[in-house]
Amino acid sequence: MKRIAFARIAQETNALSPVPTTLHDFEGSHYLEGDALLAAATDGPEVEGFFKRAELAGFIAAARARKAEIVPVPILSAWASSGGPLTKDCFETLEARIVEQLRAAGPLDGMYFCLHGAMGAQGIADPETRLLRAARSVLGNAPLVVSHDLHGNLTRARVNAADAIIAYQTNPHRDHAKIGRKAGAIVIGTALGELHPQVAWRSLPMILGGGKTIDFLAPMRAVFRRMRDLERTGDALAMSTLMCHPWNDDPALGWSTIAVTDRDAAAADRFADELAEMCWARRHEQPPRFPSASEAIAAARSAKWRRKLGCVTMADASDVVTAGAPGDSTHLLRALLDEGSGMLTYAAVRDPSAVATLWPRGEGDVVAMSIGGTLDPTKSMPLPVRGKVVSKHERRGFGRTVVLAVDHMRIVITEGPSMVMRPSFYTEVGLDPWRADIVIVKNFFPFLMFFLPYNRKTIFVRTRGATDFDAAFELSFDGPMHPRDVVDDWRARDRTRRAVT
Ligand SMILES: [Zn+2]
């Protein structure tokens, strides 16, 4: 019997957010070890409130398919909402726990490690590579296979630290379990001596491109189809294109491709190169430009029938919490209070000090105070409001929450991340999207699936914040970066980054 460990440490970091991610953010959201982890990955829910089955459930399925030969060994699983960089203490605690528990697990024949791929930590370069090296220090030469979100970033050290790296093949992401199963099959096959993974990759000096970057829409559709075809024919074990998280502060940031074949290094190299060329050819198709708050509110007002039949969903694109923004922006709130009268609007803002002020107050109390604009005062200002306390709640992941009625708005003020992606964010506090004219989300893509029953019109709104596409241009890179700078050729940078002569 081969004993294969499995673990997850996942968080997507926005380097522009001044709100650090702490151990509490992991432990208060999703943190499991040992038998509790094995039970969650086997019977679900794997990540309570988010995923019934995700990567680790996929890995368990791969292990079960070979149950006569494989024993899955649970280590730990920690997940936190996107946000600012991990504190040094948080990172080093998680790193130490991985090492300690891998050592305590007894002899191991391999490991599957689920990492986001775009995690940052204060004062630590390329922290996920450090996690891989920490795991490697215990595993020795046993195979180590890694999965990433396709918004992850690859570095030379990262690729060298693992036997194989694979990423999601869907955006919005819906293949978490499938990727875990694929990674599981590779690590299991390698541990059993059936597979001999060969890896090749390419790195592009490009942080934005591919239009909306959706896997089933042009211009990215052909890239995703090519990857699936190479896997279907058996030419490759796994093909991945990572479109990077543009607000990650690794100097070697950029899109990357990675091919994993069985035994055939030349084919891996050819496939990774072909995908890189396909991506580079799509670099000039930029993300769409979004309307201003005033334009968006006017568009919602004119969508009268759509508001009657459901709601207008407005994505606060400058303050997307699921892409790591602080969630405290007041730009859209202020515009909606000024210009959105008569339209019942549900909104969210993260403000721990406002929650602390409101918590002792009773339902029905009228208060005058400021909300929002406190976590990142450089991006938006606190908003003075006069409103009535509607209800108070304690919620896992969001922390203490207060619903405040201000004119035509119901503002959900959270202590923790104001991660509005699913209708349950509002329904759990008694706000029914069927009644609303406008519902604010702080997410880029997945809300489109979750809000489908209610949503009659989607508007992405640009104000000013940590998830503006061009906000990433202020980060420093290892050279010219498309589309901030003119870059004519990707190959020279790719060679430097991969240290190929
Ligand atoms: Zn992603």
Residues whose N, C-alpha, C, O or C-beta is under 5 A from the ligand:
A	BS01	ZN	D149 L150 H151
